[in-house]
Amino acid sequence: MAIAVSSPAFAANGVVPKQHTGDGDDVSPRLTWTGVPANAKELALICDDPDAPTPQPWVHWVIYKIPAGATGLPEAVAKTAAPNAPAGALQGKNSWGSLGYRGPAPPRGHGVHHYHFRVYALDTALDVKSGLDKDQLLAAMKGHIVAQGELVGTYQR
């Protein structure tokens, strides 16, 4: 089953606005989704950049324990372990080693980078603390993903 992910800030495969990048205010974009299955217990989101000149995709955002009834994330989610919105959500570490969202900031002249905002619906509530990195979250979700979807945005310097 596929979750349809979108943003009022940019179209699918469109350019991520400067305010949501390291060249702007570096705040997370508003995201919305539909198609979460009825058996979902909670949601998670990972945003990464597979075009980064690193061995693994560069991770921009790890947020999980999002209530299953949530239909999106607000703009400018606080960069804290447990943001106020959405209630109950926890944030993990990005590739900078900090919590919360960090926007696109590809190397200058490296061409267009693609930012994958992936939403996962889980059939269980994860028993985890804040601060997980992408690999730790993926390991915790293994065998529990019942649907997923993604929105891709682009950015270059």
C-alpha positions as CSV (number, residue, x, y, z in Angstrom):
1,M,0.0,0.0,0.0
2,A,1.3,3.4,-0.9
3,I,1.1,6.6,1.2
4,A,0.8,9.8,-0.9
5,V,3.2,12.4,0.4
6,S,3.1,16.1,-0.6
7,S,4.0,19.6,0.5
8,P,2.5,23.0,-0.1
9,A,6.1,24.3,-0.2
10,F,7.2,22.4,-3.3
11,A,5.9,20.0,-6.0
12,A,7.1,16.4,-6.4
13,N,10.6,16.6,-8.0
14,G,10.4,20.4,-7.6
15,V,12.9,22.7,-6.0
16,V,12.9,22.9,-2.2
17,P,12.5,26.6,-1.4
18,K,15.5,28.4,0.1
19,Q,13.8,29.0,3.5
20,H,13.9,25.2,3.9
21,T,17.6,24.9,3.1
22,G,20.9,25.6,4.8
23,D,21.1,28.7,2.6
24,G,17.9,30.1,4.2
25,D,16.1,29.7,7.5
26,D,16.8,25.9,7.6
27,V,13.3,25.1,8.8
28,S,11.4,21.9,7.9
29,P,8.8,22.2,5.2
30,R,5.1,21.5,5.9
31,L,4.3,17.9,4.7
32,T,1.0,16.2,4.3
33,W,0.0,12.7,3.5
34,T,-3.0,10.4,2.8
35,G,-3.4,6.7,2.5
36,V,-2.2,5.6,5.9
37,P,-3.7,2.1,6.4
38,A,-6.2,1.6,9.2
39,N,-4.0,-0.9,11.0
40,A,-1.1,1.6,11.4
41,K,-0.2,2.3,15.0
42,E,2.3,5.1,14.3
43,L,4.3,6.8,11.6
44,A,8.0,7.7,11.0
45,L,9.8,9.9,8.5
46,I,13.3,9.8,7.2
47,C,14.7,12.5,4.8
48,D,18.0,11.8,3.1
49,D,20.1,12.8,0.1
50,P,21.5,9.8,-1.9
51,D,23.4,12.3,-4.2
52,A,25.7,13.4,-1.3
53,P,29.4,12.6,-2.0
54,T,29.5,10.3,1.0
55,P,29.5,6.5,1.3
56,Q,25.9,6.5,2.6
57,P,23.1,9.0,1.8
58,W,23.3,12.1,3.9
59,V,20.5,12.2,6.5
60,H,18.6,15.4,6.9
61,W,15.8,14.4,9.2
62,V,14.7,11.4,11.4
63,I,11.4,11.8,13.2
64,Y,9.3,8.9,14.6
65,K,6.5,8.0,17.0
66,I,4.2,10.3,14.9
67,P,0.6,9.5,15.8
68,A,-1.0,7.2,13.2
69,G,-3.9,9.7,12.9
70,A,-1.6,12.6,11.9
71,T,-2.1,13.8,8.4
72,G,1.2,15.6,8.1
73,L,3.9,17.7,9.8
74,P,3.8,21.4,10.4
75,E,6.4,23.8,9.0
76,A,9.3,24.5,11.2
77,V,9.1,21.5,13.6
78,A,11.2,22.4,16.6
79,K,14.7,20.9,16.6
80,T,14.2,19.2,19.9
81,A,14.1,15.6,21.1
82,A,10.3,15.8,21.6
83,P,8.8,18.6,19.7
84,N,5.3,20.0,20.7
85,A,3.9,19.2,17.2
86,P,3.1,16.6,16.4
87,A,2.4,15.6,20.0
88,G,4.2,12.4,21.0
89,A,6.7,12.5,18.2
90,L,10.4,12.0,18.9
91,Q,13.4,13.1,16.7
92,G,16.6,11.4,15.9
93,K,20.0,12.4,14.8
94,N,20.8,13.7,11.3
95,S,24.2,13.3,9.6
96,W,25.4,16.5,11.4
97,G,24.9,14.7,14.7
98,S,22.2,17.1,15.8
99,L,18.5,16.5,16.4
100,G,15.7,17.5,14.1
101,Y,15.6,18.8,10.6
102,R,18.6,20.2,8.7
103,G,17.9,21.4,5.2
104,P,19.6,20.9,1.9
105,A,23.2,22.2,1.7
106,P,24.9,20.3,-1.1
107,P,28.5,21.1,-2.0
108,R,28.7,24.1,-4.4
109,G,28.9,23.1,-8.0
110,H,28.0,19.4,-7.3
111,G,24.8,19.6,-9.4
112,V,21.2,18.8,-8.5
113,H,20.7,16.8,-5.3
114,H,17.5,14.8,-4.6
115,Y,15.9,14.9,-1.1
116,H,13.7,11.9,-0.3
117,F,11.1,12.5,2.4
118,R,9.9,9.0,3.2
119,V,6.9,8.3,5.4
120,Y,6.5,4.9,6.9
121,A,3.3,3.4,8.5
122,L,4.0,0.9,11.2
123,D,1.9,-1.9,12.6
124,T,3.3,-1.4,16.1
125,A,4.2,1.4,18.5
126,L,8.0,1.5,18.7
127,D,9.5,1.2,22.2
128,V,12.4,3.6,21.6
129,K,13.9,6.8,22.9
130,S,14.7,10.0,21.1
131,G,18.1,10.3,19.4
132,L,18.0,7.3,17.1
133,D,19.9,7.7,13.9
134,K,18.6,6.4,10.5
135,D,20.1,2.9,10.8
136,Q,18.8,2.5,14.3
137,L,15.3,3.6,13.3
138,L,15.3,1.3,10.3
139,A,16.4,-1.6,12.5
140,A,13.6,-0.9,15.0
141,M,11.0,-0.7,12.2
142,K,12.1,-3.9,10.5
143,G,9.2,-6.2,9.9
144,H,6.7,-3.6,11.0
145,I,6.3,-1.4,7.9
146,V,2.8,-1.8,6.5
147,A,2.9,1.1,4.0
148,Q,5.2,3.8,2.8
149,G,5.4,6.7,0.5
150,E,7.8,9.5,-0.5
151,L,8.1,13.0,-1.8
152,V,11.3,14.0,-3.6
153,G,12.5,17.6,-3.7
154,T,15.6,19.0,-5.4
155,Y,18.2,21.6,-4.6
156,Q,21.6,22.7,-6.0
157,R,24.1,25.5,-5.2
